[in-house]
Amino acid sequence: MLLTALPSDVLILVLQRLSVGELVALSETCRLLNSLVTEFGWAAYLRINPRHSFSLSQTRKKWPTKMQVRYDFQADRSWARSEFVARPLSRPWSGKMQPILAISPSRLIVAAGSGISSYKFGVARDSESPPIHLEGTFSFAPPNGRVSDITGITFVDDGGLDQTLCIAFQNGTLQRVSLQPPPQDDPTASLGATYSVSSRLHDGDFIESLSSARSMLLSLSSSGAATLTNLQFPSLPEAVALNARSWVSHLCLDSSGPYAAFGTSSTNPLRVHSITNDEISKVPSAILHTNLHSDLPAPKPVTSAVYGISRAPPASSWGASPQILVSGWFDGYVRCYDLRSSARAVEGAGSLDGPAPLRPVLTMKDPLQLETIYSVSCGGGSSSHVAAGSARHSVVSFWDIRSTRTGWGVHAPGNDRSPVYSVILESSRLYGATQSRPFVYDFGPGVDLETYPALPEGRGIDGLKRKKGSSGIGYYVTKYPHSTRGLPANEP
Ligand SMILES: *[C@@H]1O[C@H](CO)[C@@H](O)[C@H](O)[C@H]1NC(C)=O
């Protein structure tokens, strides 16, 4: 019997399991199969192989399915070869900053000092890489009075406008900010913003981390006061006290088990509190331990710190569950935890003082430069990468979660000695920020001189070196394999 004699719905089912190469081959065999692949094959492939990206989202809606698959295929291939275009997004700042990044489907915000820069995501006209341009900058420095740096920033839900942010300042205020983008036909207009104070912390405390999902805002103060607010029905919720110097929060409102995760400097550096009826529970539902193996009779307490938390990459071997966390630690390790797992750090425990510590399901590190991890984000090629910004030499490390022994690192343009304070990983782009500047690594095809904001031409400007050839789009960066030959990647 001929394959094409099968009913179309059976053929469509077969298509769903095919790779890009197989779909291409099949579409070249005959008219019937070609039209089935065109109509169903590419769409099925995209469904089974999602590639999450904010900056591409508007362009992807316009691209035919085959074009999207081609883009993803080429980006995945560049990831496998560690090939990308490196670009600073701006000239360096004049002083040393501790920048923070925030992203939405419309724009990337870089907060540095008391100001923000907004980079707007454009729509690609054809198959070129979707462009990003500087929409404007805005300073929150008061005309007279003390300038206060931004310590936390997040987009909050405003019905898809992507113009509303919550921004926390060193002086303890939390402000709700509404951006006023300049009209596109007026090149002289600048970015505006209206803002109002929504709360204020006292006694020198300030918000260190902000995260948001749906209409909920999670804030974590430097002294460990965690507050969950429903922005639609603002009230003054009671704070949960973590009683530790706190660094980072992560909010997950997924129906399978909403929770908030907190990174602190303490003997419980990473803990998870469940959320019920929009309230954070006072006691942790999970304590995440560093032990890979269980200790008897009791696990040694860990005194450490966690600075970065992210949801695991969608294509991780444990599935795409939001119950899997990736965390960046003081000791230079990136640790993954499956909150559904029963791998406790002590067998049979679960004491009166709370839940038994949970062991990581996977750990990763750069064996050559075991530096503290400041930031983590997941996604990338094949939806299976973890990116970690380290505390020194502007290094970002990448691991493919399917083979963590083949990790690699790269120094940001300019080779600063700085930490990488913030990273955001999309399917084909990594945004990062050092004390000197924001930058992007673009693994996708079609990057040209129009894709990113223009930078001054010429040799050695801002201490950077443009790459020869490829029409000077990319900049030189130093890459190195973690080169784990003979080195166990998974010791505790
Ligand atoms: C806190 O700092 C911000 C940014 O500099 C400023 O806009 C705000 O007015 C300050 N608030 C107070 C109460 O000082």
The ligand as a Gaussian input file, in Angstrom:
#p B3LYP/6-31G(d) Opt

LIG

0 1
 C       12.749000      58.158000      46.455000
 O       13.575000      58.193000      45.312000
 C       12.919000      58.396000      44.074000
 C       13.964000      58.327000      42.967000
 O       15.066000      59.146000      43.192000
 C       12.170000      59.724000      44.086000
 O       11.444000      59.867000      42.882000
 C       11.213000      59.762000      45.278000
 O       10.638000      61.026000      45.347000
 C       11.961000      59.453000      46.576000
 N       10.975000      59.361000      47.645000
 C       11.191000      59.845000      48.851000
 C       10.060000      59.736000      49.803000
 O       12.251000      60.353000      49.168000

